[in-house]
Amino acid sequence: MKFTKIPENTFQTLQLNAGVLLSTFDVSSPAVVDANLLGATSGGVTFNAAPSYIDFGEDIDNCPKNTKELKKLDDWDVRMTGSFATMSAALAQRMTAAADLSGDKISPRRDLALADFKDIWFVGDYSDKNGNTNGGYIAIHMLNTLSTGGFQLQTADKEKGKFSFEFTAHFSMDAQDTVPFEIYVHAGAAE
């Protein structure tokens, strides 16, 4: 069959397993530091960076819809969703968004503080070279992230609780042209 094929490098370019969510990650010295793990997830995570566009030709007579010279990138909606299987006080504060943490008590607030916006990293194994020392990775850095899904808990009989999350990345007035996410695709090397 002529068109039933896959690229020869398919195994070298697969993202593997569920990955991890981290508070910080250093791409120059990639390693998972336990203190930076937000929690264990269940069912994986979903990242979506959706651009929105304006078509300046849509109301012009005889202009075809989606003419590339009249298309303008208007905005980005950057979100990560999933469920945590574990919970800590620090994670509960992050998921509550506008909240203060005192010991093991999370007290919601009615107003946001700039400190409520924190970066999040997704890091997952990548490629057929994914050893502990030189393994490849895909990393997504979400900037100025805020929990926009609230604090959610779903329990079931004889099941583990699940804490659904939705984090949204935000632009900053300090860097208005910086889109609030970055993607790193790093091929691994043989161990």
C-alpha positions in Angstrom: 0.0 0.0 0.0 1.5 3.2 -1.2 0.1 5.6 1.4 -0.1 3.4 4.5 3.2 4.5 6.0 4.6 6.3 9.0 7.8 8.4 9.1 10.9 6.4 9.7 11.8 8.4 12.7 8.4 7.9 14.5 9.9 6.2 17.5 12.5 8.9 17.9 9.8 11.6 18.0 7.1 10.2 20.4 6.1 11.9 23.6 5.8 9.1 26.2 3.8 8.5 29.4 1.8 11.1 31.4 4.6 13.5 32.3 4.8 15.6 35.4 3.7 19.0 36.5 6.4 21.1 38.2 6.6 24.6 39.8 10.1 25.1 38.2 12.3 23.4 35.7 15.7 24.2 34.4 16.1 23.3 30.7 19.8 23.8 30.8 20.1 21.1 33.5 17.0 19.0 33.1 16.0 17.0 36.2 12.9 16.5 38.2 13.3 17.8 41.8 10.8 16.2 44.1 10.2 19.5 45.9 9.0 21.0 42.6 6.4 18.3 41.8 2.9 19.8 42.2 1.3 16.4 42.7 0.5 13.1 41.1 -2.0 13.3 38.2 -4.7 10.8 37.1 -5.7 10.4 33.5 -2.9 12.6 32.1 -3.1 16.3 31.4 -4.4 18.3 28.4 -2.5 21.4 27.2 -4.2 23.7 24.7 -2.8 27.0 23.3 -5.6 28.3 21.0 -5.0 31.4 19.0 -7.9 33.7 18.0 -7.9 35.7 14.8 -9.5 38.7 13.2 -10.4 38.6 9.5 -10.3 42.2 8.3 -11.6 41.0 4.9 -14.8 39.4 6.2 -17.0 42.5 5.5 -15.3 43.6 2.3 -17.3 42.9 -0.9 -15.7 40.3 -3.2 -13.0 39.5 -0.6 -12.6 35.7 -0.1 -13.0 34.6 3.6 -9.6 34.0 5.3 -7.4 36.0 2.9 -4.0 35.6 4.5 -2.9 39.3 3.9 -6.0 40.5 5.9 -5.7 38.0 8.8 -4.4 39.2 12.2 -3.6 37.2 15.2 -5.7 38.7 18.0 -5.0 36.8 21.1 -4.1 33.5 22.8 -6.1 31.3 25.2 -3.6 29.0 27.0 -4.9 26.4 29.4 -3.9 23.1 31.0 -6.5 20.7 32.5 -6.5 17.4 34.2 -7.0 15.8 37.6 -4.7 15.5 40.5 -4.8 12.2 42.5 -2.9 13.7 45.4 -3.3 16.9 47.4 -1.1 19.1 49.6 -1.9 22.4 51.4 0.3 24.2 48.9 -1.4 22.6 45.9 -4.9 23.4 47.5 -3.9 27.0 47.8 -2.7 27.1 44.1 -6.0 25.5 43.0 -8.1 27.9 45.0 -6.2 30.7 43.3 -7.1 33.7 45.5 -6.2 32.2 48.9 -3.8 32.5 51.8 -1.9 29.5 53.3 -1.3 29.4 57.1 0.0 26.0 58.2 -2.5 23.5 56.9 -5.3 26.1 56.5 -6.3 27.6 53.2 -8.3 30.8 53.5 -9.9 32.0 50.2 -9.9 35.7 49.4 -12.2 37.9 47.4 -9.4 39.6 45.6 -6.4 38.5 43.5 -2.8 39.3 44.3 0.0 39.3 41.8 1.6 36.5 43.9 -1.4 34.2 43.0 0.0 34.0 39.4 2.7 31.3 39.3 4.4 29.5 36.5 3.8 25.8 35.8 5.8 23.4 33.8 4.7 20.2 32.1 7.6 17.9 31.4 7.3 14.6 29.6 9.7 11.9 28.3 10.5 12.2 24.6 12.1 10.0 22.0 13.6 6.5 22.0 16.6 8.0 24.0 14.9 8.7 27.4 17.4 7.5 29.9 17.9 9.0 33.4 21.0 11.0 32.4 20.6 12.2 28.8 16.9 11.5 28.2 14.9 13.6 25.8 11.9 15.7 27.0 9.1 17.9 25.9 8.6 20.8 28.2 5.8 23.3 28.2 6.3 26.4 30.3 3.1 28.3 31.2 3.7 31.8 32.5 1.7 33.8 35.0 -0.7 30.8 35.5 -3.8 31.0 37.7 -6.3 28.3 38.6 -9.5 29.3 36.7 -11.3 26.0 37.4 -11.5 26.5 41.2 -10.9 23.8 43.8 -12.8 20.6 42.8 -13.0 17.3 44.5 -14.8 14.2 43.2 -15.1 11.1 45.4 -16.6 7.7 44.7 -17.2 4.5 46.7 -14.0 2.5 47.0 -12.1 4.9 44.7 -9.5 7.5 45.2 -10.5 11.2 45.2 -9.8 13.2 42.1 -9.1 16.9 42.1 -9.9 18.4 38.7 -7.9 21.4 37.7 -7.8 24.1 35.0 -4.9 26.5 34.9 -4.9 29.5 32.5 -1.7 31.4 31.5 -1.9 35.2 31.5 -0.2 38.0 29.7 1.6 40.6 31.9 1.5 44.4 31.6 5.3 44.3 32.2 5.8 42.3 29.0 2.7 42.8 26.9 4.1 41.2 23.7 5.3 38.0 25.5 2.8 35.2 24.8 2.5 33.3 28.1 3.9 29.9 27.1 7.0 28.3 25.7 7.6 24.9 24.2 10.9 23.0 24.4 11.4 19.8 22.3 14.8 18.2 23.3 16.0 15.0 21.7 17.8 12.7 24.0 21.2 11.2 23.6 22.5 7.7 24.1 23.4 6.9 27.7 
